[in-house]
Amino acid sequence: MTWLDRIPAAARAYLDVNRLDEVECVIADFPGIARGKAVPAAKWERQQYFHLPNSIFFQTITGDWAEAATDGFTEPDMVLRPDMDTATAAPWAADGTLQVIHDAYDLQGNPIGMSPRNVLRRVVDLYRARGWTPIVAPEMEFYLVGKNVDPAKEITPMMGRTGRPAAARQAYSMTAVDEYGPVIDDIYEYAEIQGIEIDGITQEGGAGQLEINLRHGDPIRLADDVFYFKRLIREAALKHDCFATFMAKPIEGEPGSAMHVHHSVLDGTGRNIFTGPNGEETPEFLNFIGGLQRHMPASIAVMAPYVNSYRRYVRGHAAPINLEWGRDNRTTGLRVPVSTPEARRIENRLAGMDCNPYLCIAASLACGYLGMVQQTPARSMFEGDAYKSEDEIPYSLSDALDLFEDATELHSVLGEDFARVYSIVKRTENEEFLQVISPWEREHLLLNV
């Protein structure tokens, strides 16, 4: 069997009509940026692994370095091995190009605990050790905006095909979707070539804001798809002279962008353990909710990883500020959508689209896992407008990190090494931000204080 026999059908179909020129060997860092190497096809066929320094997990979003190494900053190599099931085309490339996600190991063959994909695999393995199979379905919100080449200028909506900027407050409008139809057409085309199944695209409430839903399935596979999708969407946007942004709050006064994650859990027979034999809600269902309610405040630092993330949490602005749960209630942080008993699931609406999909899904699953293992009771279901309830989440990255650093139970699920390094890197990023003087400060403080 050759490596061609081990890759997905969509990748083989791509190579049937494209001569392979290059393979991009990639791994996600903390922000979800693709790090790695581009390898000529001839070398790829002879290569079983490659090396990359572990310092890619110490780098902040600005490109600076956090003091996260335990034995000094020596940058030892990791061994990166390909997961051939993730091989997919890069359809925007001029020559035949495949992307392959790699897993990180140390020189003794042990998984690198800091690697986001390994963090998620660790959590999934804890579920499987108890005979459970977690299932997720992510919803991705993002903006198509005008090219912003000057960071000092405000971000503006993209220009639609009518020659007018994309309009806000047009949720679920097909006319609004048609405004950027050419971009969406390329998103569909790229996704089909890559073998990624889209469940639907809708217009959201912001100007140029869209939502893409993915089919439910294995958490690692779906996190891979989101990782690939972010790049796919950016490339489709650039082709049409605009940017795609996954910032949690890119435009002042407009809604933020979330990554809602739907959760269910199957037993060894494939039965949804959230539903009993007579269609009733089970203790596991309520315990999963209880775990989210108990541990989510400490997880927000992972699901809202930047200073900008906390601008999304505004009362009454389509982002939850609470940990209430309710049936078909979009004002609650934890929503139980309308479904058949067999498809009963829990939607976590707290995470921002700026999250790393591996880490976000891992943290959310970790909260539910702890709830089921510890049999944590859920609070009573919330009735009515949950925006009128008490705030329950941190409102700054610094406060979120305070909670995360004290969350020893969460660390035991996600991994101690990951928790240590993640906290150091995020503290460093927060300190970098505090050194920047904003336009608001210059406008209101320069001559008035």
Sine and cosine of phi, psi and omega as CSV:
sin_phi,cos_phi,sin_psi,cos_psi,sin_omega,cos_omega
0.00,0.00,0.78,-0.63,0.05,-1.00
-0.99,-0.11,0.13,-0.99,0.00,-1.00
-0.90,0.43,-0.44,0.90,0.04,-1.00
-0.90,0.43,-0.49,0.87,0.02,-1.00
-0.97,0.23,-0.25,0.97,-0.10,-0.99
-0.98,-0.18,-0.10,1.00,-0.05,-1.00
-1.00,-0.06,0.35,-0.94,-0.03,-1.00
-0.89,0.46,0.34,-0.94,-0.05,-1.00
-0.87,0.49,-0.62,0.79,-0.01,-1.00
-0.89,0.46,-0.61,0.79,0.03,-1.00
-0.93,0.36,-0.63,0.77,0.04,-1.00
-0.91,0.42,-0.64,0.76,0.03,-1.00
-0.88,0.47,-0.62,0.78,0.04,-1.00
-0.89,0.46,-0.67,0.75,-0.03,-1.00
-0.96,0.27,-0.31,0.95,0.07,-1.00
-0.91,0.42,-0.46,0.89,-0.06,-1.00
-0.88,-0.48,0.00,1.00,0.01,-1.00
-0.73,-0.69,0.82,-0.57,0.08,-1.00
-0.94,0.34,0.82,-0.58,-0.03,-1.00
-0.93,0.36,0.85,-0.52,0.00,-1.00
-0.96,-0.29,-0.57,0.82,-0.15,-0.99
-0.45,-0.89,0.52,-0.85,0.10,-1.00
-0.85,-0.53,0.80,-0.60,0.06,-1.00
-1.00,-0.07,0.92,-0.39,0.00,-1.00
-1.00,-0.05,0.94,-0.35,-0.21,-0.98
-0.81,-0.58,0.42,-0.91,0.11,-0.99
-0.56,-0.83,0.56,-0.83,-0.01,-1.00
-1.00,0.06,0.73,-0.68,0.14,-0.99
-1.00,0.01,-0.21,-0.98,-0.04,-1.00
-0.87,0.50,-0.70,0.71,0.04,-1.00
-0.94,0.33,-0.22,0.98,-0.09,-1.00
1.00,-0.03,0.24,0.97,0.08,-1.00
-0.97,0.25,0.64,-0.77,0.04,-1.00
-0.98,0.22,0.92,-0.39,0.10,-0.99
-0.96,-0.27,0.38,-0.92,0.06,-1.00
0.51,-0.86,-0.53,-0.84,-0.05,-1.00
-0.65,-0.76,0.55,-0.83,0.17,-0.99
-0.99,-0.11,0.82,-0.58,-0.13,-0.99
-0.86,-0.51,0.75,-0.66,0.10,-1.00
-0.84,0.55,0.55,-0.83,-0.09,-1.00
-0.83,0.55,-0.66,0.75,-0.04,-1.00
-0.89,0.46,-0.62,0.78,0.03,-1.00
-0.95,0.31,-0.62,0.78,-0.01,-1.00
-0.83,0.55,-0.65,0.76,-0.05,-1.00
-0.92,0.40,-0.35,0.94,0.02,-1.00
-0.98,-0.19,-0.09,1.00,-0.19,-0.98
-0.97,-0.22,0.77,-0.64,0.06,-1.00
-0.98,-0.19,-0.33,0.95,-0.01,-1.00
-0.27,-0.96,0.18,-0.98,0.17,-0.99
-0.54,-0.84,0.15,-0.99,-0.07,-1.00
-0.94,-0.33,0.52,-0.86,0.10,-0.99
-0.49,-0.87,0.63,-0.78,-0.04,-1.00
-0.93,0.36,0.56,-0.83,-0.01,-1.00
-0.94,0.34,-0.13,0.99,-0.01,-1.00
-0.93,0.37,-0.19,0.98,0.06,-1.00
-0.88,0.48,-0.36,0.93,0.02,-1.00
-1.00,-0.01,-0.05,1.00,0.04,-1.00
-0.98,-0.17,-0.04,1.00,-0.13,-0.99
-1.00,0.04,0.68,-0.73,0.04,-1.00
-1.00,0.09,0.14,-0.99,-0.04,-1.00
-0.91,0.42,-0.35,0.94,0.02,-1.00
-1.00,0.05,-0.15,0.99,-0.03,-1.00
0.99,-0.13,-0.02,1.00,0.07,-1.00
-0.99,0.11,0.01,-1.00,-0.11,-0.99
-0.87,-0.50,0.65,-0.76,0.09,-1.00
-0.99,-0.11,0.52,-0.85,-0.02,-1.00
-0.99,0.12,0.94,0.34,-0.11,-0.99
-0.97,-0.26,-0.11,0.99,-0.02,-1.00
-0.96,0.28,0.63,-0.78,-0.01,-1.00
-1.00,0.08,-0.47,0.88,-0.06,-1.00
-0.90,-0.44,0.57,0.82,-0.07,-1.00
1.00,0.08,0.30,-0.95,-0.10,-0.99
-1.00,0.09,0.98,0.22,-0.04,-1.00
-0.98,-0.18,-0.16,0.99,0.04,-1.00
0.79,0.62,0.84,0.54,0.04,-1.00
-0.92,0.40,0.45,-0.89,-0.01,-1.00
-0.97,0.23,0.55,-0.83,0.25,-0.97
-0.98,-0.21,0.36,-0.93,0.13,-0.99
-0.98,-0.20,0.86,-0.51,-0.01,-1.00
-0.96,-0.29,0.86,-0.51,-0.02,-1.00
-0.91,-0.41,0.66,-0.75,-0.08,-1.00
-0.96,0.27,0.61,-0.79,0.23,-0.97
-0.99,-0.15,0.98,-0.20,-0.15,-0.99
-0.91,0.41,-0.35,0.94,0.05,-1.00
-0.91,0.40,-0.27,0.96,-0.04,-1.00
-0.99,-0.11,-0.01,1.00,-0.03,-1.00
-0.87,0.49,0.77,-0.64,-0.03,-1.00
-0.47,-0.88,0.35,-0.94,-0.02,-1.00
-0.96,0.30,0.35,-0.94,0.25,-0.97
-0.91,-0.41,0.99,0.17,-0.23,-0.97
-0.91,0.41,-0.24,0.97,0.02,-1.00
-1.00,0.10,-0.20,0.98,-0.05,-1.00
-0.95,0.32,0.53,-0.85,-0.02,-1.00
-0.93,0.36,-0.58,0.82,0.02,-1.00
-0.91,-0.41,0.28,-0.96,-0.03,-1.00
-0.84,0.54,0.88,-0.47,-0.10,-1.00
-0.68,-0.73,0.73,-0.68,0.14,-0.99
-0.95,-0.32,0.51,-0.86,0.18,-0.98
-0.93,-0.36,0.66,-0.75,0.05,-1.00
-0.68,-0.73,0.83,-0.56,0.05,-1.00
-0.98,0.20,0.67,-0.74,-0.02,-1.00
-0.91,-0.41,0.43,-0.90,0.11,-0.99
-0.96,-0.28,0.53,-0.85,-0.13,-0.99
-0.96,-0.26,0.73,-0.68,0.03,-1.00
-0.74,-0.68,0.38,-0.92,0.15,-0.99
-0.99,0.12,0.01,-1.00,-0.10,-1.00
-0.93,0.37,-0.26,0.97,0.06,-1.00
-1.00,-0.06,0.00,1.00,0.05,-1.00
1.00,-0.03,0.15,0.99,0.01,-1.00
-1.00,0.05,0.64,-0.77,0.03,-1.00
-0.86,0.50,0.67,-0.74,0.06,-1.00
-0.96,0.27,0.89,-0.45,-0.10,-1.00
-0.92,0.40,-0.36,0.93,-0.02,-1.00
-0.99,0.16,-0.34,0.94,-0.10,-1.00
-0.92,0.39,0.82,-0.57,-0.07,-1.00
-0.82,0.57,-0.63,0.77,0.01,-1.00
-0.92,0.40,-0.58,0.82,0.06,-1.00
-0.93,0.36,-0.56,0.83,0.05,-1.00
-0.88,0.48,-0.74,0.68,0.00,-1.00
-0.90,0.43,-0.67,0.75,0.01,-1.00
-0.88,0.47,-0.61,0.79,0.03,-1.00
-0.86,0.51,-0.70,0.71,-0.02,-1.00
-0.92,0.39,-0.70,0.71,0.02,-1.00
-0.87,0.50,-0.63,0.78,0.02,-1.00
-0.91,0.42,-0.56,0.83,0.06,-1.00
-0.90,0.44,-0.65,0.76,0.09,-1.00
-0.87,0.49,-0.76,0.65,-0.09,-1.00
-0.91,0.43,-0.51,0.86,0.04,-1.00
-0.90,0.44,-0.36,0.93,0.04,-1.00
-0.98,-0.20,0.16,0.99,0.02,-1.00
0.99,0.14,0.29,0.96,-0.03,-1.00
-0.95,-0.31,0.54,-0.84,0.11,-0.99
-0.85,-0.53,0.95,-0.32,0.01,-1.00
-0.97,0.26,0.61,-0.79,0.03,-1.00
-0.82,-0.58,0.70,-0.72,0.02,-1.00
-0.74,-0.67,0.34,-0.94,0.13,-0.99
-0.58,-0.81,0.94,-0.33,-0.01,-1.00
-1.00,0.05,0.53,-0.85,0.14,-0.99
-0.89,-0.46,0.80,-0.59,-0.10,-0.99
-0.93,-0.35,0.86,-0.52,0.10,-0.99
-0.96,-0.27,0.61,-0.79,0.01,-1.00
-0.36,-0.93,0.22,-0.98,0.01,-1.00
-0.91,-0.40,0.61,-0.79,0.27,-0.96
-0.99,-0.16,0.86,-0.50,-0.13,-0.99
-0.78,-0.62,0.29,-0.96,0.11,-0.99
-0.90,0.44,0.45,-0.89,0.00,-1.00
-0.87,0.50,0.86,-0.50,0.00,-1.00
-0.94,-0.34,0.99,-0.11,-0.05,-1.00
-0.99,-0.13,-0.09,1.00,0.03,-1.00
-0.86,-0.52,0.97,-0.26,-0.04,-1.00
-0.86,0.51,-0.33,0.94,0.01,-1.00
-0.96,0.27,-0.28,0.96,-0.02,-1.00
-1.00,-0.08,0.48,-0.88,0.01,-1.00
-0.93,0.36,0.48,-0.88,0.08,-1.00
-0.98,0.20,0.69,-0.72,-0.03,-1.00
-0.84,-0.55,0.43,-0.90,0.04,-1.00
-0.89,0.46,0.42,-0.91,0.02,-1.00
-0.95,0.32,0.32,-0.95,0.06,-1.00
-0.99,0.10,0.79,-0.61,0.01,-1.00
-0.99,0.15,0.02,-1.00,-0.04,-1.00
-0.93,0.36,-0.30,0.95,0.04,-1.00
-0.98,0.18,-0.15,0.99,-0.07,-1.00
1.00,0.02,0.09,1.00,0.05,-1.00
-0.92,-0.38,0.48,-0.88,0.03,-1.00
-0.89,0.46,0.51,-0.86,0.06,-1.00
-0.83,0.55,0.67,-0.74,-0.08,-1.00
-1.00,-0.06,0.52,-0.85,0.05,-1.00
-1.00,0.01,0.16,-0.99,0.08,-1.00
0.86,0.52,0.62,0.78,0.03,-1.00
-0.85,-0.52,0.69,0.73,-0.07,-1.00
-0.84,0.55,0.72,-0.70,0.05,-1.00
0.92,0.39,0.25,0.97,0.01,-1.00
-0.98,0.18,0.83,-0.55,0.07,-1.00
-0.95,0.32,-0.52,0.85,0.05,-1.00
-0.89,0.45,-0.65,0.76,0.03,-1.00
-0.90,0.43,-0.64,0.77,0.04,-1.00
-0.89,0.46,-0.63,0.78,0.00,-1.00
-0.90,0.44,-0.39,0.92,0.00,-1.00
-0.85,0.53,-0.60,0.80,0.02,-1.00
-0.88,-0.47,0.63,0.78,0.02,-1.00
-0.81,0.59,-0.69,0.73,0.00,-1.00
-0.86,0.52,-0.61,0.79,0.05,-1.00
-0.91,0.41,-0.70,0.71,-0.01,-1.00
-0.90,0.44,-0.62,0.79,0.04,-1.00
-0.85,0.52,-0.67,0.75,0.00,-1.00
-0.95,0.31,-0.55,0.84,0.09,-1.00
-0.87,0.49,-0.73,0.69,0.04,-1.00
-0.87,0.49,-0.71,0.70,-0.05,-1.00
-0.90,0.44,-0.73,0.68,0.01,-1.00
-0.88,0.48,-0.68,0.74,-0.02,-1.00
-0.89,0.46,-0.66,0.75,0.01,-1.00
-0.90,0.45,-0.70,0.72,0.01,-1.00
-0.89,0.45,-0.59,0.80,-0.02,-1.00
-0.99,0.14,-0.14,0.99,0.02,-1.00
0.98,0.21,0.43,0.90,0.03,-1.00
-0.98,-0.17,0.80,-0.60,-0.08,-1.00
-1.00,-0.04,0.86,-0.50,0.05,-1.00
-1.00,-0.05,0.72,-0.69,0.02,-1.00
-1.00,0.00,-0.32,0.95,0.03,-1.00
0.27,-0.96,0.41,-0.91,0.08,-1.00
-0.81,-0.59,0.74,-0.67,0.04,-1.00
-0.72,-0.69,0.38,-0.92,0.15,-0.99
-0.99,0.15,0.73,-0.68,0.09,-1.00
-0.99,-0.13,-0.13,-0.99,-0.15,-0.99
-0.98,0.21,-0.30,0.95,-0.04,-1.00
-1.00,0.07,0.29,-0.96,0.02,-1.00
-0.95,0.32,0.94,-0.34,-0.05,-1.00
0.98,0.17,0.32,0.95,-0.04,-1.00
-0.99,-0.14,0.79,-0.62,-0.01,-1.00
-0.85,-0.53,0.34,-0.94,0.12,-0.99
-0.77,-0.63,0.72,-0.69,0.08,-1.00
-0.88,-0.48,0.78,-0.62,0.04,-1.00
-0.97,-0.25,0.64,-0.77,0.04,-1.00
-0.94,-0.34,0.47,-0.88,0.02,-1.00
-0.90,0.44,0.55,-0.84,-0.02,-1.00
-0.94,0.35,0.42,-0.91,0.00,-1.00
0.14,-0.99,-0.39,-0.92,-0.04,-1.00
-0.89,0.45,0.73,-0.68,-0.07,-1.00
-0.85,0.53,-0.66,0.75,-0.04,-1.00
-0.93,0.37,-0.68,0.73,0.02,-1.00
-0.89,0.45,-0.66,0.75,-0.01,-1.00
-0.94,0.35,-0.59,0.81,0.08,-1.00
-0.90,0.43,-0.63,0.78,0.10,-0.99
-0.85,0.53,-0.70,0.72,-0.03,-1.00
-0.89,0.45,-0.67,0.74,0.03,-1.00
-0.90,0.43,-0.67,0.74,0.05,-1.00
-0.83,0.55,-0.75,0.66,0.04,-1.00
-0.92,0.38,-0.63,0.78,-0.10,-0.99
-0.90,0.44,-0.61,0.80,0.00,-1.00
-0.86,0.51,-0.68,0.74,0.02,-1.00
-0.93,0.36,-0.67,0.74,0.02,-1.00
-0.83,0.55,-0.75,0.67,-0.04,-1.00
-0.91,0.41,-0.66,0.75,0.03,-1.00
-0.87,0.49,-0.68,0.73,-0.02,-1.00
-0.92,0.39,-0.64,0.77,0.03,-1.00
-0.89,0.45,-0.64,0.77,0.01,-1.00
-0.91,0.40,-0.71,0.70,-0.01,-1.00
-0.87,0.50,-0.55,0.84,0.02,-1.00
-0.88,0.48,-0.42,0.91,-0.04,-1.00
-0.91,-0.41,0.46,0.89,0.17,-0.99
0.88,0.48,0.62,0.79,0.12,-0.99
-0.61,-0.79,0.10,-1.00,0.04,-1.00
-0.94,-0.34,0.53,-0.85,0.27,-0.96
-0.96,-0.27,0.74,-0.67,0.00,-1.00
-0.81,-0.59,0.64,-0.77,0.02,-1.00
-0.93,-0.36,0.28,0.96,0.13,-0.99
-0.82,0.57,0.56,-0.83,0.01,-1.00
-0.92,0.39,-0.56,0.83,-0.03,-1.00
-0.59,-0.80,0.99,0.14,-0.09,-1.00
-0.99,0.13,-0.47,0.88,-0.11,-0.99
-0.82,-0.57,0.82,-0.58,0.00,-1.00
-0.87,0.49,0.74,-0.68,0.04,-1.00
1.00,0.07,-0.14,0.99,0.03,-1.00
-0.97,-0.22,0.34,-0.94,0.03,-1.00
-0.89,0.46,0.43,-0.90,0.08,-1.00
-0.99,0.14,0.12,-0.99,0.00,-1.00
-0.94,-0.34,0.79,-0.61,-0.05,-1.00
-0.93,-0.36,0.27,-0.96,0.28,-0.96
-0.85,-0.52,1.00,0.01,0.04,-1.00
-0.94,0.34,0.64,-0.77,-0.01,-1.00
-0.82,-0.57,0.86,-0.51,0.06,-1.00
-1.00,0.00,0.67,-0.74,-0.06,-1.00
-0.81,-0.58,0.67,-0.74,0.29,-0.96
-0.57,-0.82,0.20,-0.98,-0.04,-1.00
-0.67,-0.74,0.73,-0.68,0.01,-1.00
-0.96,-0.28,0.46,-0.89,0.14,-0.99
-1.00,-0.05,-0.15,-0.99,-0.07,-1.00
-0.91,0.41,-0.31,0.95,0.02,-1.00
-1.00,-0.09,-0.02,1.00,-0.04,-1.00
1.00,0.04,0.19,0.98,0.01,-1.00
-1.00,0.07,0.65,-0.76,0.05,-1.00
-0.95,0.32,0.91,-0.41,-0.07,-1.00
-0.96,0.26,-0.08,1.00,0.09,-1.00
-0.98,0.19,-0.14,0.99,-0.06,-1.00
-0.81,-0.58,0.74,-0.67,0.01,-1.00
-1.00,0.09,-0.02,-1.00,-0.08,-1.00
-0.90,0.44,-0.38,0.92,0.01,-1.00
-0.96,-0.29,0.32,0.95,0.03,-1.00
1.00,0.10,0.11,0.99,-0.06,-1.00
-1.00,0.09,0.34,-0.94,0.10,-1.00
-0.95,0.32,0.64,-0.77,-0.08,-1.00
-0.98,-0.18,0.24,-0.97,0.13,-0.99
-0.84,0.54,-0.60,0.80,0.01,-1.00
-0.88,0.48,-0.62,0.78,0.04,-1.00
-0.86,0.50,-0.76,0.64,-0.02,-1.00
-0.94,0.33,-0.57,0.82,0.04,-1.00
-0.92,0.38,-0.60,0.80,0.07,-1.00
-0.87,0.50,-0.72,0.70,0.06,-1.00
-0.88,0.47,-0.69,0.72,0.01,-1.00
-0.86,0.50,-0.62,0.78,0.05,-1.00
-0.91,0.42,-0.66,0.75,0.07,-1.00
-0.88,0.47,-0.69,0.72,-0.02,-1.00
-0.91,0.42,-0.59,0.80,-0.05,-1.00
-0.98,0.21,-0.66,0.75,-0.18,-0.98
-0.97,-0.24,-0.19,0.98,-0.04,-1.00
-0.88,0.47,-0.64,0.77,0.01,-1.00
-0.81,0.59,-0.62,0.78,0.02,-1.00
-0.97,0.23,-0.30,0.95,0.00,-1.00
-1.00,0.01,-0.20,0.98,-0.07,-1.00
-0.87,0.50,-0.52,0.86,0.02,-1.00
-0.88,0.48,-0.41,0.91,0.04,-1.00
-1.00,0.01,-0.60,0.80,-0.05,-1.00
-0.99,0.11,-0.32,0.95,0.06,-1.00
-0.73,-0.68,0.99,0.16,-0.30,-0.95
-1.00,0.03,0.01,1.00,-0.07,-1.00
-0.75,-0.66,0.26,-0.97,0.02,-1.00
-0.87,0.48,-0.58,0.81,0.01,-1.00
-0.92,0.40,-0.43,0.90,-0.06,-1.00
-0.85,0.53,-0.54,0.84,-0.13,-0.99
-0.99,0.12,-0.14,0.99,0.13,-0.99
-0.96,0.29,-0.28,0.96,0.00,-1.00
-0.97,0.24,-0.47,0.88,-0.08,-1.00
-0.99,0.14,0.99,0.14,-0.01,-1.00
-0.86,-0.51,0.80,-0.60,-0.03,-1.00
-0.83,0.56,0.81,-0.59,0.07,-1.00
0.99,0.16,0.16,0.99,-0.05,-1.00
-0.90,-0.44,0.71,0.70,0.15,-0.99
0.91,0.40,0.29,0.96,0.10,-0.99
-0.75,-0.66,0.74,-0.68,-0.06,-1.00
-0.94,0.33,0.50,-0.87,0.05,-1.00
-0.81,-0.59,0.25,0.97,-0.13,-0.99
-0.67,-0.74,0.13,-0.99,0.06,-1.00
-0.88,-0.48,0.44,0.90,0.09,-1.00
-0.95,0.32,0.36,-0.93,0.10,-1.00
-0.81,-0.58,0.53,-0.85,-0.02,-1.00
-0.37,-0.93,0.34,-0.94,0.04,-1.00
-1.00,0.04,0.84,-0.55,0.04,-1.00
0.78,0.63,0.72,0.70,-0.06,-1.00
-0.78,-0.63,0.96,-0.26,-0.07,-1.00
-0.99,0.15,0.04,1.00,0.10,-1.00
-1.00,0.00,-0.19,0.98,0.02,-1.00
-1.00,0.01,0.51,-0.86,0.05,-1.00
-0.93,0.36,-0.46,0.89,-0.01,-1.00
-0.84,-0.54,0.93,-0.38,-0.11,-0.99
-0.91,-0.40,0.65,-0.76,0.12,-0.99
-0.97,-0.24,0.96,-0.26,-0.06,-1.00
-0.93,0.37,0.33,-0.94,0.12,-0.99
-0.90,0.44,0.77,-0.64,-0.02,-1.00
-0.27,-0.96,0.17,-0.98,0.20,-0.98
-0.96,0.29,0.33,-0.94,0.04,-1.00
-0.84,0.55,-0.59,0.81,-0.02,-1.00
-0.91,0.41,-0.45,0.89,-0.04,-1.00
-0.97,-0.26,0.33,0.95,-0.02,-1.00
-0.85,0.53,0.73,-0.69,-0.06,-1.00
-0.47,-0.88,0.19,-0.98,-0.01,-1.00
-0.84,-0.54,0.79,-0.62,-0.01,-1.00
-0.98,-0.20,0.88,-0.47,0.10,-0.99
-1.00,0.03,0.91,-0.42,-0.11,-0.99
-0.97,-0.24,0.19,0.98,-0.11,-0.99
-0.99,0.10,-0.54,0.84,-0.18,-0.98
-0.94,0.35,0.59,-0.81,0.11,-0.99
-1.00,0.02,0.39,-0.92,0.00,-1.00
-0.95,0.31,-0.15,0.99,0.05,-1.00
-0.99,0.15,0.01,1.00,-0.03,-1.00
-0.96,0.28,0.31,-0.95,0.23,-0.97
-0.98,0.18,0.84,-0.54,-0.11,-0.99
-0.88,0.47,-0.58,0.81,0.03,-1.00
-0.89,0.45,-0.72,0.69,-0.07,-1.00
-0.95,0.30,-0.63,0.78,0.01,-1.00
-0.88,0.47,-0.77,0.64,-0.02,-1.00
-0.90,0.43,-0.63,0.78,0.03,-1.00
-0.88,0.48,-0.71,0.70,-0.03,-1.00
-0.91,0.41,-0.66,0.75,-0.01,-1.00
-0.91,0.40,-0.70,0.72,0.05,-1.00
-0.90,0.44,-0.58,0.81,0.01,-1.00
-0.89,0.46,-0.66,0.75,0.02,-1.00
-0.89,0.46,-0.72,0.69,0.02,-1.00
-0.91,0.42,-0.62,0.78,0.03,-1.00
-0.87,0.49,-0.75,0.66,0.01,-1.00
-0.87,0.49,-0.62,0.79,0.02,-1.00
-0.89,0.46,-0.67,0.74,-0.01,-1.00
-0.95,0.30,-0.66,0.76,-0.02,-1.00
-0.92,0.39,-0.66,0.75,-0.03,-1.00
-1.00,0.01,0.00,1.00,-0.02,-1.00
0.79,0.62,0.77,0.64,-0.02,-1.00
-0.96,0.28,0.83,-0.56,-0.01,-1.00
-0.96,0.30,0.60,-0.80,0.11,-0.99
-0.99,0.11,0.50,-0.87,0.13,-0.99
-0.93,0.37,0.22,-0.98,0.04,-1.00
-0.88,0.47,0.56,-0.83,0.01,-1.00
-0.86,0.51,0.65,-0.76,-0.02,-1.00
-1.00,0.07,0.70,-0.72,0.06,-1.00
-0.93,-0.36,0.73,-0.69,0.08,-1.00
1.00,-0.09,-0.38,-0.93,-0.10,-0.99
-0.99,0.14,0.96,-0.29,-0.06,-1.00
-0.96,0.27,-0.19,0.98,0.10,-0.99
-0.91,0.42,-0.28,0.96,0.04,-1.00
-1.00,0.04,-0.03,1.00,0.02,-1.00
-0.99,0.12,-0.01,-1.00,-0.02,-1.00
-0.97,0.25,0.57,-0.82,0.13,-0.99
-0.92,0.39,0.65,-0.76,-0.08,-1.00
-0.73,-0.68,0.12,0.99,-0.06,-1.00
-0.83,-0.56,0.44,-0.90,0.05,-1.00
-0.92,0.40,0.47,-0.88,-0.07,-1.00
-0.93,-0.38,0.23,0.97,0.10,-0.99
-0.47,-0.88,0.40,-0.92,0.02,-1.00
-0.89,0.46,-0.61,0.79,0.00,-1.00
-0.88,0.47,-0.73,0.69,0.01,-1.00
-0.91,0.42,-0.62,0.78,0.00,-1.00
-0.90,0.44,-0.64,0.77,0.01,-1.00
-0.93,0.37,-0.55,0.83,0.09,-1.00
-0.84,0.54,-0.71,0.71,0.00,-1.00
-0.93,0.36,-0.66,0.75,-0.02,-1.00
-0.89,0.46,-0.67,0.75,-0.07,-1.00
-0.92,0.39,-0.41,0.91,0.02,-1.00
-1.00,-0.05,-0.04,1.00,-0.14,-0.99
-1.00,0.02,0.96,0.29,-0.09,-1.00
-0.90,0.43,-0.57,0.82,0.02,-1.00
-0.90,0.43,-0.66,0.76,0.04,-1.00
-0.90,0.43,-0.65,0.76,0.02,-1.00
-0.87,0.50,-0.60,0.80,-0.04,-1.00
-0.91,0.42,-0.44,0.90,0.02,-1.00
-1.00,0.05,-0.71,0.70,-0.05,-1.00
-0.98,0.21,-0.44,0.90,-0.03,-1.00
0.92,-0.40,0.78,-0.63,-0.07,-1.00
-0.90,0.44,-0.65,0.76,-0.05,-1.00
-0.91,0.42,-0.69,0.72,0.06,-1.00
-0.85,0.52,-0.76,0.66,-0.07,-1.00
-0.86,0.51,-0.65,0.76,0.00,-1.00
-0.90,0.45,-0.78,0.63,-0.08,-1.00
-0.93,0.36,-0.67,0.74,-0.02,-1.00
-0.85,0.52,-0.71,0.71,-0.01,-1.00
-0.88,0.47,-0.68,0.73,-0.01,-1.00
-0.90,0.44,-0.71,0.71,-0.02,-1.00
-0.89,0.45,-0.70,0.72,-0.04,-1.00
-0.94,0.34,-0.56,0.83,0.10,-1.00
-0.89,0.45,-0.65,0.76,0.02,-1.00
-0.90,0.44,-0.69,0.72,0.03,-1.00
-0.88,0.48,-0.65,0.76,0.01,-1.00
-0.90,0.44,-0.63,0.78,0.04,-1.00
-0.92,0.39,-0.59,0.80,0.07,-1.00
-0.88,0.47,-0.68,0.73,0.00,-1.00
-0.89,0.46,-0.64,0.77,-0.05,-1.00
-0.92,0.38,-0.23,0.97,0.06,-1.00
-1.00,0.10,-0.16,0.99,-0.06,-1.00
-1.00,-0.06,0.76,-0.65,0.05,-1.00
-1.00,-0.06,0.84,-0.55,-0.12,-0.99
-1.00,0.06,0.33,-0.94,0.10,-1.00
-0.85,0.53,-0.58,0.82,0.03,-1.00
-0.87,0.50,-0.68,0.73,0.00,-1.00
-0.91,0.42,-0.66,0.75,0.01,-1.00
-0.92,0.39,-0.62,0.79,-0.05,-1.00
-0.94,0.34,-0.68,0.73,-0.16,-0.99
-0.98,-0.20,-0.30,0.95,-0.06,-1.00
-0.94,-0.34,-0.43,0.90,-0.13,-0.99
-0.81,0.59,-0.74,0.67,-0.09,-1.00
-0.91,-0.42,0.03,1.00,-0.11,-0.99
-0.94,-0.33,-0.15,0.99,-0.07,-1.00
-0.88,-0.47,0.00,0.00,0.00,0.00
